[in-house]
Amino acid sequence: MWTRGYKGERYIVTIPVGADTADLIDSNGYAGFHYLCGKFGMISVGSN
């Protein structure tokens, strides 16, 4: 689970157990917060 703030809101992204870590890297070799949100979804947990 990873929590990060974005535009005044805090979000959680949970990477499921057993996820292929090679699948987490985009075509540029990067696994950024927004990229992970796109793959696994995110949950808002309120404001900062």
N, C-alpha and C positions, 0 to 999 in steps of 0.2 A: 504494500500500500504506500502511495506517495501523495503527500498533500502539498499544494502550492497555491499561492494567491495569483489572481489574474483580474485586472480591472476592478479592484475593490472587493472581489469575492474569493472565497477559498474553496478549492475543489479537491476531491480525492479520486485517484485512479488506482484501481486494483488490478494487478497482473495476476491472472489465474495460475494456480499451481500446475506445473507441467507445460506451461507455454513454451514453445520453441524459442529460445533466446535469439537465435539467428533471424527469426521472423520479426524481431523488435527493431531491427536496423532498417532505415529507409534506404533509398537508392544512393543517397549521399553519405552513407555510413553513420547516420545520426539517429538517435532515438530521443527526440525532444518531447517535452510535456504535451504539446498539442498533437503531435504525431501519435503518442500513446493514447490520448483521449479519443482520437479517431478510431483506433483499433479496439479499445476496450470500453470506451464510454467513461463518463465522469459523473460524480455526484457533487452537487453544491452543498457546502456545509456552513454557509453563512458568510458574513462580511469579515474583513480583516480587523 
